Amino acid sequence: MIATESSLHIDVFLNSCVEQKIPFALYKLPNTAQSKLIVSFEKTEVRKKIDFDECGSGFVMAPYHKENELPYFYKNDFEVDFEDITEIEVPEDLRDLLGISKTNLADKFSLKLKSENTNSDSHKRNVEEVINSIQKGEAKKVVLSRTKHLGEITENNFFRGFQNLSKSNPTGFVSLVNVPWKNQVWLGASPEILVSQDENGMFKTVSLAGTQSAFDKDGNEIRPIDALWSHKEIEEQAFVGRYIINCLKKIRVREFLEEGPKTIKAGNLLHLNTSYTIDTKEINFGNLSSVMLNLLHPTPAVCGMPKDAAEAIIDRIEDYDREFYSGYLGPVNIQNRSQLFVNIRTMKIENGQVFAFAGGGITEDSDPEKEWNETEIKLQTILKSFS
Ligand SMILES: C=C(O[C@H]1C=CC=C(C(=O)O)[C@@H]1O)C(=O)O
């Protein structure tokens, strides 16, 4: 695109939106090169229960705790699709709202890493406590997570962070979301579909769990087809699949296509993945996505089994608020498609400080040391944003 009077560098535009507290969501769908930017002109927060038939088109950002907090909804007042461009045409009214300054924008998204070593003791103690609860019969699987203060942003170019993550995660849902009401920006690359429904009424969800590095100890890439999985990981993933099938049983949906488990690559990691596809037209269940969204979230990939017991254990043992981590996010009713992803492999930037999040499924066979290492390699995914 040729730069004109009303065109702006996308990085200048995004940073100005953050400064001026204008809500936006920038995202790239898995296995595509195209990105989309959605900007809402609504300065006050819009929050609602997500029913795909009623909520209109826009972007959804939902927290983990569904009881306390409704999802945020970003109406698509302004939309741009782009692939290689760096300039976007900005309408006059939005330009005025932004008060753009073209100067002083960093060329990088860089981080001053926190110098002190992270102490693994408290997470390992928490893992042990969860294993004890499981041994006492309180639950079968619990996803225990932690947050890590990575450090302070030194050069602030959010678009560069998004581009870096898109490059290192071609198969992920990469997103950069400004949540001005909380003074937070969230950046992540999710490997996990929660619910999606396309223009032909095809519904999809997945069971994703089990984690290993995509590289062997010599740094060579492991082909997904060669990956070996332990009993613990196979069981951990099966819990999620069983839960999805139980949700379908509850609403009497019997016709679905189950594919997997297969090993998939997500950035620097490998996971076990099974997908479930349903033709909503064939079974005459147009609103399946809304019903399933409500039943599925939070799945045992981020919470546990049985759900209520796992939720209570998480609330008791985790010593921080997950906020949007392990919630869900994505476009709704955009080009007749809705695609919501689980908000994992993510970080928040708040007052220039960066906090990343990672969790792992604990079963009675878990080993605290290995669980700690798993959260560390998951955090590596998000560190790829910086350069
Ligand atoms: C909860 C996370 O990952 C989930 C998704 C895939 C594999 C997982 C696991 O192996 O434990 C988790 O269930 C996270 O990355 O923070």
The ligand as a MOL file (V3000), in Angstrom:
LIG
                    3D

  0  0  0     0  0            999 V3000
M  V30 BEGIN CTAB
M  V30 COUNTS 16 16 0 0 0
M  V30 BEGIN ATOM
M  V30 1 C -2.5190 -25.0930 30.6130 0
M  V30 2 C -1.6450 -25.0490 29.6160 0
M  V30 3 O -1.5880 -26.0100 28.6260 0
M  V30 4 C -2.6140 -26.9740 28.4950 0
M  V30 5 C -2.7100 -27.3210 27.0660 0
M  V30 6 C -1.9020 -28.2740 26.4960 0
M  V30 7 C -1.1370 -29.1160 27.3140 0
M  V30 8 C -1.2730 -29.0750 28.6670 0
M  V30 9 C -0.4890 -29.9930 29.5250 0
M  V30 10 O 0.3240 -30.7900 28.9920 0
M  V30 11 O -0.6050 -29.9350 30.7430 0
M  V30 12 C -2.2680 -28.1890 29.3300 0
M  V30 13 O -3.4100 -28.9460 29.5900 0
M  V30 14 C -0.6600 -23.9630 29.4780 0
M  V30 15 O 0.0880 -23.9550 28.4970 0
M  V30 16 O -0.6190 -23.0780 30.3470 0
M  V30 END ATOM
M  V30 BEGIN BOND
M  V30 1 2 1 2
M  V30 2 1 2 3
M  V30 3 1 2 14
M  V30 4 1 3 4
M  V30 5 1 4 5
M  V30 6 1 4 12
M  V30 7 2 5 6
M  V30 8 1 6 7
M  V30 9 2 7 8
M  V30 10 1 8 9
M  V30 11 1 8 12
M  V30 12 2 9 10
M  V30 13 1 9 11
M  V30 14 1 12 13
M  V30 15 2 14 15
M  V30 16 1 14 16
M  V30 END BOND
M  V30 END CTAB
M  END
